[in-house]
Amino acid sequence: MRTVPVLILLCAMHGAAAAAEPPPAAAACIECHAREYQRTSVPQLEGQHAAYLRMELTHFREKHRRAFPMDQIAQDLDDADIEALADWFSRQPWGAWRFAADPARVAEGAQLVDRFQCAACHGAGFTGTEVIPRTAGQNPVYLARQLRAFSRGDRYHPPTGTGARMFRLSEAEVESLALFLAQMPAP
């Protein structure tokens, strides 16, 4: 009689282990985006919100967002691939980026996020929600690159009712904001 519960438990464990395996479409993603590689200019995807990942992959596929090589890679993804990738990456643990930051620049970044009211959308811990990305602990080089793109108008940042501005940022503001967000602890 004890055999049946043990078999059920083993089957459940096998299913959980299989769910932990990345989907086939993730092979190209992991090569650049896995946290363990700490690439210099790409975002960490592990632990990011599924809805945000789904939205951005769709934007890349539909050419609403361009960034080499993502727009090229995403054009071959179908809806099922995008769903599987968003689901798998969102289930992975988020970990803070490892780097040393100038405390004065981090303090300046803290003042800027208050002034720009970034937490109104990204949350007090900058963990984001649904389609708003988690930025706490994200790659600082990637964050700075995206802030520059928002500032130049190369990448769209939704307007907010908080008065947050993402255009005409100085290089010092970009660097300080990126360092502040990146050094925040993983939730």
N, CA and C atoms as an extended XYZ file, in Angstrom:
561
Properties=species:S:1:pos:R:3:atomname:S:1:resname:S:1:resid:I:1 pbc="F F F"
N         0.809       -1.203        0.000 N   MET     1
C         0.000        0.000        0.000 CA  MET     1
C         0.849        1.263        0.000 C   MET     1
N         2.040        1.218        0.569 N   ARG     2
C         2.897        2.390        0.631 CA  ARG     2
C         3.510        2.690       -0.736 C   ARG     2
N         3.477        1.754       -1.649 N   THR     3
C         4.085        1.936       -2.955 CA  THR     3
C         3.380        3.026       -3.759 C   THR     3
N         2.077        3.100       -3.699 N   VAL     4
C         1.318        4.072       -4.477 CA  VAL     4
C         1.683        5.507       -4.081 C   VAL     4
N         1.677        5.871       -2.779 N   PRO     5
C         2.063        7.246       -2.441 CA  PRO     5
C         3.508        7.567       -2.849 C   PRO     5
N         4.399        6.599       -2.748 N   VAL     6
C         5.785        6.831       -3.146 CA  VAL     6
C         5.871        7.066       -4.649 C   VAL     6
N         5.126        6.286       -5.444 N   LEU     7
C         5.109        6.484       -6.885 CA  LEU     7
C         4.542        7.855       -7.255 C   LEU     7
N         3.477        8.243       -6.574 N   ILE     8
C         2.894        9.564       -6.839 CA  ILE     8
C         3.907       10.654       -6.520 C   ILE     8
N         4.601       10.531       -5.407 N   LEU     9
C         5.614       11.512       -5.016 CA  LEU     9
C         6.745       11.547       -6.035 C   LEU     9
N         7.218       10.394       -6.487 N   LEU    10
C         8.285       10.361       -7.481 CA  LEU    10
C         7.849       10.988       -8.803 C   LEU    10
N         6.624       10.733       -9.215 N   CYS    11
C         6.114       11.346      -10.446 CA  CYS    11
C         6.020       12.860      -10.302 C   CYS    11
N         5.560       13.312       -9.156 N   ALA    12
C         5.465       14.757       -8.925 CA  ALA    12
C         6.845       15.393       -8.934 C   ALA    12
N         7.827       14.735       -8.326 N   MET    13
C         9.193       15.261       -8.309 CA  MET    13
C         9.771       15.298       -9.716 C   MET    13
N         9.483       14.282      -10.524 N   HIS    14
C         9.973       14.262      -11.897 CA  HIS    14
C         9.363       15.410      -12.703 C   HIS    14
N         8.071       15.654      -12.499 N   GLY    15
C         7.402       16.756      -13.197 CA  GLY    15
C         7.986       18.100      -12.797 C   GLY    15
N         8.287       18.294      -11.509 N   ALA    16
C         8.881       19.551      -11.045 CA  ALA    16
C        10.275       19.730      -11.632 C   ALA    16
N        11.046       18.647      -11.705 N   ALA    17
C        12.392       18.737      -12.281 CA  ALA    17
C        12.316       19.086      -13.764 C   ALA    17
N        11.355       18.490      -14.459 N   ALA    18
C        11.208       18.774      -15.884 CA  ALA    18
C        10.796       20.229      -16.101 C   ALA    18
N         9.952       20.776      -15.196 N   ALA    19
C         9.525       22.165      -15.324 CA  ALA    19
C        10.690       23.130      -15.124 C   ALA    19
N        11.717       22.678      -14.410 N   ALA    20
C        12.867       23.537      -14.153 CA  ALA    20
C        13.798       23.620      -15.360 C   ALA    20
N        13.628       22.720      -16.312 N   GLU    21
C        14.468       22.737      -17.511 CA  GLU    21
C        14.064       23.901      -18.401 C   GLU    21
N        15.032       24.590      -18.991 N   PRO    22
C        14.675       25.701      -19.880 CA  PRO    22
C        14.004       25.193      -21.150 C   PRO    22
N        13.113       25.983      -21.719 N   PRO    23
C        12.490       25.593      -22.984 CA  PRO    23
C        13.543       25.606      -24.092 C   PRO    23
N        13.332       24.869      -25.155 N   PRO    24
C        14.322       24.814      -26.239 CA  PRO    24
C        14.711       26.189      -26.785 C   PRO    24
N        13.764       27.100      -26.850 N   ALA    25
C        14.059       28.428      -27.392 CA  ALA    25
C        14.997       29.236      -26.502 C   ALA    25
N        15.219       28.785      -25.273 N   ALA    26
C        16.049       29.540      -24.323 CA  ALA    26
C        17.545       29.382      -24.556 C   ALA    26
N        17.954       28.425      -25.363 N   ALA    27
C        19.386       28.181      -25.556 CA  ALA    27
C        20.129       29.440      -25.983 C   ALA    27
N        19.600       30.154      -26.962 N   ALA    28
C        20.260       31.382      -27.429 CA  ALA    28
C        20.189       32.473      -26.370 C   ALA    28
N        19.117       32.507      -25.595 N   CYS    29
C        18.948       33.535      -24.565 CA  CYS    29
C        19.964       33.359      -23.437 C   CYS    29
N        20.080       32.133      -22.971 N   ILE    30
C        20.941       31.837      -21.826 CA  ILE    30
C        22.391       32.171      -22.133 C   ILE    30
N        22.788       31.978      -23.360 N   GLU    31
C        24.169       32.241      -23.752 CA  GLU    31
C        24.605       33.658      -23.387 C   GLU    31
N        23.709       34.613      -23.503 N   CYS    32
C        24.046       36.006      -23.186 CA  CYS    32
C        23.453       36.499      -21.869 C   CYS    32
N        22.242       36.056      -21.540 N   HIS    33
C        21.508       36.661      -20.435 CA  HIS    33
C        21.621       35.960      -19.089 C   HIS    33
N        22.186       34.780      -19.019 N   ALA    34
C        22.255       34.091      -17.732 CA  ALA    34
C        23.098       34.903      -16.760 C   ALA    34
N        22.584       35.061      -15.560 N   ARG    35
C        23.253       35.855      -14.533 CA  ARG    35
C        24.673       35.375      -14.285 C   ARG    35
N        24.896       34.084      -14.375 N   GLU    36
C        26.218       33.532      -14.087 CA  GLU    36
C        27.299       34.049      -15.022 C   GLU    36
N        26.899       34.543      -16.192 N   TYR    37
C        27.892       35.041      -17.137 CA  TYR    37
C        28.230       36.508      -16.908 C   TYR    37
N        27.360       37.261      -16.232 N   GLN    38
C        27.591       38.670      -15.919 CA  GLN    38
C        28.113       39.435      -17.136 C   GLN    38
N        27.421       39.328      -18.244 N   ARG    39
C        27.793       40.054      -19.465 CA  ARG    39
C        27.741       41.553      -19.199 C   ARG    39
N        28.541       42.296      -19.919 N   THR    40
C        28.666       43.712      -19.597 CA  THR    40
C        27.499       44.585      -20.029 C   THR    40
N        26.785       44.245      -21.076 N   SER    41
C        25.779       45.192      -21.558 CA  SER    41
C        24.374       44.618      -21.724 C   SER    41
N        24.138       43.407      -21.290 N   VAL    42
C        22.809       42.808      -21.456 CA  VAL    42
C        22.098       42.709      -20.114 C   VAL    42
N        20.771       42.750      -20.138 N   PRO    43
C        20.031       42.671      -18.882 CA  PRO    43
C        19.973       41.248      -18.339 C   PRO    43
N        19.835       41.193      -17.061 N   GLN    44
C        19.545       39.920      -16.409 CA  GLN    44
C        18.060       39.649      -16.614 C   GLN    44
N        17.731       38.473      -17.097 N   LEU    45
C        16.331       38.124      -17.323 CA  LEU    45
C        15.775       37.218      -16.233 C   LEU    45
N        16.628       36.464      -15.600 N   GLU    46
C        16.181       35.519      -14.577 CA  GLU    46
C        15.508       36.278      -13.434 C   GLU    46
N        14.253       35.942      -13.177 N   GLY    47
C        13.503       36.583      -12.112 CA  GLY    47
C        12.742       37.830      -12.527 C   GLY    47
N        12.860       38.219      -13.796 N   GLN    48
C        12.107       39.374      -14.289 CA  GLN    48
C        10.640       38.957      -14.434 C   GLN    48
N         9.730       39.882      -14.430 N   HIS    49
C         8.299       39.588      -14.515 CA  HIS    49
C         7.932       38.984      -15.867 C   HIS    49
N         7.131       37.932      -15.837 N   ALA    50
C         6.733       37.242      -17.069 CA  ALA    50
C         6.003       38.178      -18.025 C   ALA    50
N         5.099       38.995      -17.520 N   ALA    51
C         4.341       39.896      -18.397 CA  ALA    51
C         5.272       40.895      -19.088 C   ALA    51
N         6.275       41.378      -18.375 N   TYR    52
C         7.231       42.313      -18.969 CA  TYR    52
C         8.054       41.610      -20.045 C   TYR    52
N         8.553       40.410      -19.738 N   LEU    53
C         9.342       39.659      -20.718 CA  LEU    53
C         8.516       39.352      -21.961 C   LEU    53
N         7.276       38.940      -21.763 N   ARG    54
C         6.375       38.631      -22.880 CA  ARG    54
C         6.180       39.877      -23.749 C   ARG    54
N         5.938       41.011      -23.102 N   MET    55
C         5.721       42.251      -23.830 CA  MET    55
C         6.961       42.649      -24.633 C   MET    55
N         8.134       42.596      -24.014 N   GLU    56
C         9.350       43.024      -24.698 CA  GLU    56
C         9.736       42.072      -25.830 C   GLU    56
N         9.597       40.766      -25.623 N   LEU    57
C         9.889       39.824      -26.704 CA  LEU    57
C         8.955       40.056      -27.892 C   LEU    57
N         7.698       40.340      -27.599 N   THR    58
C         6.747       40.639      -28.664 CA  THR    58
C         7.125       41.937      -29.374 C   THR    58
N         7.538       42.940      -28.613 N   HIS    59
C         7.986       44.198      -29.227 CA  HIS    59
C         9.182       43.964      -30.144 C   HIS    59
N        10.128       43.151      -29.718 N   PHE    60
C        11.280       42.839      -30.571 CA  PHE    60
C        10.819       42.108      -31.837 C   PHE    60
N         9.961       41.108      -31.655 N   ARG    61
C         9.502       40.318      -32.803 CA  ARG    61
C         8.765       41.183      -33.816 C   ARG    61
N         7.934       42.086      -33.323 N   GLU    62
C         7.115       42.930      -34.199 CA  GLU    62
C         7.857       44.189      -34.660 C   GLU    62
N         9.128       44.297      -34.299 N   LYS    63
C         9.979       45.443      -34.694 CA  LYS    63
C         9.515       46.770      -34.077 C   LYS    63
N         8.821       46.694      -32.925 N   HIS    64
C         8.453       47.909      -32.203 CA  HIS    64
C         9.597       48.345      -31.294 C   HIS    64
N        10.511       47.441      -31.044 N   ARG    65
C        11.724       47.742      -30.290 CA  ARG    65
C        12.869       47.097      -31.049 C   ARG    65
N        13.941       47.846      -31.199 N   ARG    66
C        15.080       47.332      -31.953 CA  ARG    66
C        16.334       47.372      -31.101 C   ARG    66
N        17.045       46.279      -31.126 N   ALA    67
C        18.352       46.186      -30.473 CA  ALA    67
C        19.001       44.916      -31.001 C   ALA    67
N        20.118       45.082      -31.641 N   PHE    68
C        20.823       43.924      -32.179 CA  PHE    68
C        21.431       43.132      -31.030 C   PHE    68
N        21.319       41.820      -31.017 N   PRO    69
C        20.708       40.927      -31.990 CA  PRO    69
C        19.270       40.526      -31.640 C   PRO    69
N        18.683       41.165      -30.626 N   MET    70
C        17.370       40.726      -30.150 CA  MET    70
C        16.282       40.798      -31.208 C   MET    70
N        16.254       41.847      -31.995 N   ASP    71
C        15.193       41.922      -32.998 CA  ASP    71
C        15.353       40.830      -34.043 C   ASP    71
N        16.586       40.405      -34.299 N   GLN    72
C        16.827       39.310      -35.238 CA  GLN    72
C        16.422       37.963      -34.632 C   GLN    72
N        16.791       37.739      -33.381 N   ILE    73
C        16.468       36.481      -32.701 CA  ILE    73
C        14.964       36.338      -32.510 C   ILE    73
N        14.320       37.417      -32.079 N   ALA    74
C        12.893       37.356      -31.756 CA  ALA    74
C        12.003       37.146      -32.968 C   ALA    74
N        12.465       37.497      -34.151 N   GLN    75
C        11.601       37.357      -35.329 CA  GLN    75
C        11.220       35.906      -35.589 C   GLN    75
N        12.003       34.954      -35.084 N   ASP    76
C        11.700       33.539      -35.282 CA  ASP    76
C        10.872       32.932      -34.151 C   ASP    76
N        10.515       33.728      -33.155 N   LEU    77
C         9.740       33.210      -32.022 CA  LEU    77
C         8.251       33.282      -32.320 C   LEU    77
N         7.545       32.194      -32.042 N   ASP    78
C         6.087       32.253      -32.144 CA  ASP    78
C         5.528       32.549      -30.752 C   ASP    78
N         4.221       32.697      -30.656 N   ASP    79
C         3.606       33.043      -29.368 CA  ASP    79
C         3.897       32.005      -28.290 C   ASP    79
N         3.906       30.732      -28.654 N   ALA    80
C         4.188       29.673      -27.676 CA  ALA    80
C         5.626       29.779      -27.163 C   ALA    80
N         6.580       30.082      -28.054 N   ASP    81
C         7.973       30.269      -27.629 CA  ASP    81
C         8.076       31.432      -26.645 C   ASP    81
N         7.443       32.531      -26.986 N   ILE    82
C         7.498       33.719      -26.128 CA  ILE    82
C         6.895       33.414      -24.765 C   ILE    82
N         5.782       32.732      -24.755 N   GLU    83
C         5.137       32.371      -23.483 CA  GLU    83
C         6.042       31.469      -22.654 C   GLU    83
N         6.640       30.468      -23.289 N   ALA    84
C         7.521       29.537      -22.577 CA  ALA    84
C         8.759       30.249      -22.028 C   ALA    84
N         9.342       31.133      -22.814 N   LEU    85
C        10.519       31.878      -22.362 CA  LEU    85
C        10.173       32.801      -21.197 C   LEU    85
N         9.088       33.553      -21.334 N   ALA    86
C         8.687       34.480      -20.269 CA  ALA    86
C         8.395       33.722      -18.986 C   ALA    86
N         7.697       32.617      -19.104 N   ASP    87
C         7.357       31.820      -17.928 CA  ASP    87
C         8.612       31.249      -17.272 C   ASP    87
N         9.501       30.656      -18.065 N   TRP    88
C        10.691       30.021      -17.501 CA  TRP    88
C        11.626       31.046      -16.849 C   TRP    88
N        11.932       32.133      -17.559 N   PHE    89
C        12.841       33.134      -16.985 CA  PHE    89
C        12.250       33.753      -15.728 C   PHE    89
N        10.949       33.995      -15.704 N   SER    90
C        10.331       34.620      -14.530 CA  SER    90
C        10.369       33.707      -13.311 C   SER    90
N        10.452       32.411      -13.524 N   ARG    91
C        10.486       31.457      -12.404 CA  ARG    91
C        11.890       31.266      -11.829 C   ARG    91
N        12.887       31.801      -12.484 N   GLN    92
C        14.254       31.661      -11.992 CA  GLN    92
C        14.501       32.703      -10.902 C   GLN    92
N        15.425       32.418       -9.985 N   PRO    93
C        15.678       33.398       -8.914 CA  PRO    93
C        16.381       34.643       -9.435 C   PRO    93
N        15.965       35.768       -8.901 N   TRP    94
C        16.603       37.052       -9.215 CA  TRP    94
C        17.787       37.209       -8.273 C   TRP    94
N        18.861       37.693       -8.775 N   GLY    95
C        20.022       37.951       -7.932 CA  GLY    95
C        20.617       39.293       -8.292 C   GLY    95
N        21.106       39.986       -7.302 N   ALA    96
C        21.678       41.312       -7.548 CA  ALA    96
C        22.982       41.190       -8.323 C   ALA    96
N        23.256       42.191       -9.116 N   TRP    97
C        24.476       42.280       -9.905 CA  TRP    97
C        25.649       42.505       -8.957 C   TRP    97
N        26.768       41.906       -9.240 N   ARG    98
C        27.952       42.045       -8.383 CA  ARG    98
C        28.897       43.101       -8.965 C   ARG    98
N        29.070       44.195       -8.237 N   PHE    99
C        29.974       45.246       -8.689 CA  PHE    99
C        30.213       46.216       -7.527 C   PHE    99
N        31.225       47.041       -7.661 N   ALA   100
C        31.520       48.072       -6.666 CA  ALA   100
C        31.090       49.415       -7.242 C   ALA   100
N        30.406       50.219       -6.432 N   ALA   101
C        29.924       51.523       -6.893 CA  ALA   101
C        30.432       52.624       -5.978 C   ALA   101
N        30.674       53.769       -6.562 N   ASP   102
C        31.085       54.954       -5.825 CA  ASP   102
C        29.905       55.400       -4.947 C   ASP   102
N        30.083       55.429       -3.614 N   PRO   103
C        28.975       55.795       -2.721 CA  PRO   103
C        28.382       57.181       -3.009 C   PRO   103
N        29.209       58.118       -3.441 N   ALA   104
C        28.698       59.457       -3.750 CA  ALA   104
C        27.757       59.412       -4.952 C   ALA   104
N        28.099       58.610       -5.963 N   ARG   105
C        27.242       58.487       -7.150 CA  ARG   105
C        25.935       57.778       -6.789 C   ARG   105
N        26.019       56.771       -5.925 N   VAL   106
C        24.817       56.062       -5.479 CA  VAL   106
C        23.903       57.018       -4.720 C   VAL   106
N        24.479       57.857       -3.855 N   ALA   107
C        23.684       58.832       -3.100 CA  ALA   107
C        23.014       59.826       -4.052 C   ALA   107
N        23.739       60.259       -5.068 N   GLU   108
C        23.155       61.153       -6.070 CA  GLU   108
C        22.003       60.452       -6.792 C   GLU   108
N        22.193       59.169       -7.113 N   GLY   109
C        21.129       58.395       -7.757 CA  GLY   109
C        19.898       58.293       -6.888 C   GLY   109
N        20.085       58.140       -5.565 N   ALA   110
C        18.953       58.076       -4.636 CA  ALA   110
C        18.163       59.377       -4.667 C   ALA   110
N        18.851       60.490       -4.737 N   GLN   111
C        18.169       61.785       -4.820 CA  GLN   111
C        17.396       61.911       -6.135 C   GLN   111
N        17.991       61.412       -7.202 N   LEU   112
C        17.337       61.499       -8.518 CA  LEU   112
C        16.077       60.644       -8.585 C   LEU   112
N        16.110       59.422       -8.041 N   VAL   113
C        14.898       58.596       -8.096 CA  VAL   113
C        13.788       59.222       -7.266 C   VAL   113
N        14.166       59.929       -6.197 N   ASP   114
C        13.147       60.659       -5.431 CA  ASP   114
C        12.613       61.833       -6.250 C   ASP   114
N        13.514       62.580       -6.858 N   ARG   115
C        13.111       63.758       -7.632 CA  ARG   115
C        12.241       63.364       -8.831 C   ARG   115
N        12.605       62.278       -9.502 N   PHE   116
C        11.856       61.828      -10.679 CA  PHE   116
C        10.676       60.928      -10.313 C   PHE   116
N        10.527       60.627       -9.046 N   GLN   117
C         9.431       59.794       -8.536 CA  GLN   117
C         9.360       58.432       -9.225 C   GLN   117
N        10.528       57.820       -9.414 N   CYS   118
C        10.613       56.528      -10.102 CA  CYS   118
C         9.845       55.432       -9.365 C   CYS   118
N         9.816       55.505       -8.037 N   ALA   119
C         9.147       54.469       -7.247 CA  ALA   119
C         7.639       54.456       -7.460 C   ALA   119
N         7.077       55.545       -7.972 N   ALA   120
C         5.634       55.577       -8.200 CA  ALA   120
C         5.201       54.462       -9.145 C   ALA   120
N         6.061       54.112      -10.090 N   CYS   121
C         5.736       53.025      -11.021 CA  CYS   121
C         6.520       51.749      -10.706 C   CYS   121
N         7.805       51.902      -10.437 N   HIS   122
C         8.667       50.730      -10.245 CA  HIS   122
C         8.575       50.148       -8.841 C   HIS   122
N         7.902       50.825       -7.915 N   GLY   123
C         7.740       50.349       -6.553 CA  GLY   123
C         8.866       50.825       -5.646 C   GLY   123
N         8.592       50.840       -4.344 N   ALA   124
C         9.554       51.344       -3.367 CA  ALA   124
C        10.872       50.583       -3.415 C   ALA   124
N        10.816       49.288       -3.646 N   GLY   125
C        12.031       48.477       -3.734 CA  GLY   125
C        12.520       48.298       -5.158 C   GLY   125
N        11.886       48.995       -6.107 N   PHE   126
C        12.213       48.930       -7.534 CA  PHE   126
C        12.146       47.497       -8.060 C   PHE   126
N        11.133       46.783       -7.560 N   THR   127
C        10.911       45.407       -8.007 CA  THR   127
C         9.931       45.331       -9.169 C   THR   127
N         9.316       46.449       -9.529 N   GLY   128
C         8.397       46.460      -10.656 CA  GLY   128
C         7.143       45.640      -10.392 C   GLY   128
N         6.270       45.622      -11.382 N   THR   129
C         5.047       44.826      -11.318 CA  THR   129
C         4.610       44.510      -12.738 C   THR   129
N         4.207       43.297      -12.967 N   GLU   130
C         3.644       42.904      -14.269 CA  GLU   130
C         4.473       43.414      -15.445 C   GLU   130
N         4.025       44.502      -16.100 N   VAL   131
C         4.728       45.005      -17.278 CA  VAL   131
C         5.739       46.113      -16.953 C   VAL   131
N         5.909       46.408      -15.700 N   ILE   132
C         6.924       47.379      -15.274 CA  ILE   132
C         8.115       46.572      -14.769 C   ILE   132
N         9.282       46.772      -15.369 N   PRO   133
C        10.411       45.891      -15.050 CA  PRO   133
C        10.997       46.093      -13.665 C   PRO   133
N        11.532       45.006      -13.175 N   ARG   134
C        12.340       45.007      -11.963 CA  ARG   134
C        13.671       45.663      -12.348 C   ARG   134
N        14.077       46.696      -11.617 N   THR   135
C        15.349       47.360      -11.903 CA  THR   135
C        16.339       47.221      -10.755 C   THR   135
N        15.868       46.913       -9.553 N   ALA   136
C        16.770       46.735       -8.412 CA  ALA   136
C        17.683       45.551       -8.681 C   ALA   136
N        18.980       45.792       -8.624 N   GLY   137
C        19.941       44.719       -8.826 CA  GLY   137
C        20.209       44.379      -10.280 C   GLY   137
N        19.687       45.170      -11.198 N   GLN   138
C        19.897       44.917      -12.626 CA  GLN   138
C        21.306       45.364      -13.032 C   GLN   138
N        21.770       44.883      -14.138 N   ASN   139
C        23.081       45.210      -14.685 CA  ASN   139
C        23.204       46.733      -14.853 C   ASN   139
N        24.186       47.378      -14.200 N   PRO   140
C        24.295       48.833      -14.285 CA  PRO   140
C        24.639       49.347      -15.684 C   PRO   140
N        25.406       48.602      -16.440 N   VAL   141
C        25.749       49.029      -17.802 CA  VAL   141
C        24.497       48.986      -18.678 C   VAL   141
N        23.704       47.949      -18.539 N   TYR   142
C        22.454       47.849      -19.280 CA  TYR   142
C        21.502       48.986      -18.875 C   TYR   142
N        21.364       49.210      -17.558 N   LEU   143
C        20.471       50.280      -17.104 CA  LEU   143
C        20.886       51.628      -17.690 C   LEU   143
N        22.174       51.927      -17.657 N   ALA   144
C        22.659       53.200      -18.199 CA  ALA   144
C        22.366       53.295      -19.696 C   ALA   144
N        22.570       52.206      -20.402 N   ARG   145
C        22.303       52.207      -21.848 CA  ARG   145
C        20.829       52.491      -22.128 C   ARG   145
N        19.924       51.901      -21.336 N   GLN   146
C        18.498       52.116      -21.546 CA  GLN   146
C        18.095       53.542      -21.167 C   GLN   146
N        18.665       54.063      -20.085 N   LEU   147
C        18.373       55.442      -19.692 CA  LEU   147
C        18.822       56.420      -20.778 C   LEU   147
N        19.977       56.144      -21.391 N   ARG   148
C        20.435       56.992      -22.502 CA  ARG   148
C        19.453       56.905      -23.673 C   ARG   148
N        18.963       55.701      -23.954 N   ALA   149
C        18.017       55.513      -25.055 CA  ALA   149
C        16.708       56.259      -24.777 C   ALA   149
N        16.224       56.223      -23.531 N   PHE   150
C        15.030       56.982      -23.171 CA  PHE   150
C        15.299       58.475      -23.333 C   PHE   150
N        16.456       58.900      -22.864 N   SER   151
C        16.813       60.315      -22.902 CA  SER   151
C        16.881       60.853      -24.333 C   SER   151
N        17.399       60.037      -25.237 N   ARG   152
C        17.512       60.444      -26.654 CA  ARG   152
C        16.204       60.260      -27.422 C   ARG   152
N        15.263       59.552      -26.841 N   GLY   153
C        14.027       59.255      -27.549 CA  GLY   153
C        14.144       58.032      -28.444 C   GLY   153
N        15.237       57.265      -28.304 N   ASP   154
C        15.425       56.047      -29.098 CA  ASP   154
C        14.582       54.889      -28.568 C   ASP   154
N        14.205       54.958      -27.312 N   ARG   155
C        13.370       53.930      -26.709 CA  ARG   155
C        12.242       54.633      -25.973 C   ARG   155
N        11.080       54.074      -26.086 N   TYR   156
C         9.882       54.676      -25.499 CA  TYR   156
C         9.808       54.383      -24.009 C   TYR   156
N         9.572       55.418      -23.237 N   HIS   157
C         9.284       55.283      -21.810 CA  HIS   157
C         7.895       55.857      -21.616 C   HIS   157
N         6.957       55.046      -21.136 N   PRO   158
C         5.579       55.537      -21.024 CA  PRO   158
C         5.496       56.812      -20.193 C   PRO   158
N         4.676       57.741      -20.611 N   PRO   159
C         4.472       58.939      -19.784 CA  PRO   159
C         3.745       58.539      -18.506 C   PRO   159
N         4.037       59.246      -17.461 N   THR   160
C         3.386       58.924      -16.193 CA  THR   160
C         2.724       60.177      -15.645 C   THR   160
N         1.820       59.973      -14.737 N   GLY   161
C         1.167       61.094      -14.071 CA  GLY   161
C         2.014       61.669      -12.955 C   GLY   161
N         3.167       61.092      -12.710 N   THR   162
C         4.010       61.545      -11.607 CA  THR   162
C         4.936       62.676      -12.021 C   THR   162
N         4.983       62.984      -13.285 N   GLY   163
C         5.902       64.012      -13.745 CA  GLY   163
C         7.298       63.473      -14.016 C   GLY   163
N         7.454       62.150      -13.965 N   ALA   164
C         8.769       61.559      -14.220 CA  ALA   164
C         9.208       61.896      -15.635 C   ALA   164
N        10.422       62.345      -15.764 N   ARG   165
C        10.930       62.673      -17.091 CA  ARG   165
C        12.040       61.698      -17.442 C   ARG   165
N        12.013       61.215      -18.630 N   MET   166
C        13.057       60.300      -19.068 CA  MET   166
C        13.686       60.833      -20.349 C   MET   166
N        13.724       62.133      -20.474 N   PHE   167
C        14.357       62.746      -21.633 CA  PHE   167
C        15.287       63.840      -21.134 C   PHE   167
N        16.299       64.085      -21.908 N   ARG   168
C        17.302       65.098      -21.596 CA  ARG   168
C        18.011       64.855      -20.270 C   ARG   168
N        18.294       63.602      -19.973 N   LEU   169
C        19.097       63.297      -18.790 CA  LEU   169
C        20.554       63.587      -19.109 C   LEU   169
N        21.264       64.154      -18.161 N   SER   170
C        22.695       64.363      -18.367 CA  SER   170
C        23.408       63.022      -18.197 C   SER   170
N        24.622       62.939      -18.673 N   GLU   171
C        25.394       61.704      -18.527 CA  GLU   171
C        25.617       61.388      -17.051 C   GLU   171
N        25.851       62.412      -16.237 N   ALA   172
C        26.041       62.190      -14.795 CA  ALA   172
C        24.764       61.623      -14.167 C   ALA   172
N        23.589       62.132      -14.577 N   GLU   173
C        22.327       61.617      -14.049 CA  GLU   173
C        22.123       60.161      -14.467 C   GLU   173
N        22.409       59.857      -15.713 N   VAL   174
C        22.281       58.485      -16.205 CA  VAL   174
C        23.137       57.546      -15.374 C   VAL   174
N        24.392       57.884      -15.201 N   GLU   175
C        25.318       57.018      -14.456 CA  GLU   175
C        24.882       56.856      -13.002 C   GLU   175
N        24.484       57.940      -12.370 N   SER   176
C        24.077       57.869      -10.962 CA  SER   176
C        22.803       57.054      -10.784 C   SER   176
N        21.820       57.266      -11.667 N   LEU   177
C        20.592       56.474      -11.592 CA  LEU   177
C        20.887       54.989      -11.774 C   LEU   177
N        21.699       54.659      -12.757 N   ALA   178
C        22.031       53.259      -13.034 CA  ALA   178
C        22.745       52.623      -11.847 C   ALA   178
N        23.692       53.352      -11.264 N   LEU   179
C        24.423       52.797      -10.121 CA  LEU   179
C        23.516       52.618       -8.912 C   LEU   179
N        22.654       53.585       -8.650 N   PHE   180
C        21.739       53.458       -7.521 CA  PHE   180
C        20.851       52.230       -7.681 C   PHE   180
N        20.219       52.087       -8.839 N   LEU   181
C        19.306       50.967       -9.054 CA  LEU   181
C        20.040       49.632       -9.018 C   LEU   181
N        21.201       49.567       -9.627 N   ALA   182
C        21.933       48.311       -9.705 CA  ALA   182
C        22.439       47.836       -8.352 C   ALA   182
N        22.778       48.757       -7.471 N   GLN   183
C        23.312       48.341       -6.178 CA  GLN   183
C        22.241       47.944       -5.178 C   GLN   183
N        20.976       48.170       -5.517 N   MET   184
C        19.897       47.806       -4.600 CA  MET   184
C        19.867       46.300       -4.399 C   MET   184
N        19.602       45.859       -3.195 N   PRO   185
C        19.595       44.411       -2.932 CA  PRO   185
C        18.467       43.695       -3.646 C   PRO   185
N        18.729       42.452       -3.961 N   ALA   186
C        17.684       41.615       -4.569 CA  ALA   186
C        16.579       41.406       -3.561 C   ALA   186
N        15.331       41.499       -3.984 N   PRO   187
C        14.212       41.321       -3.060 CA  PRO   187
C        14.112       39.897       -2.558 C   PRO   187
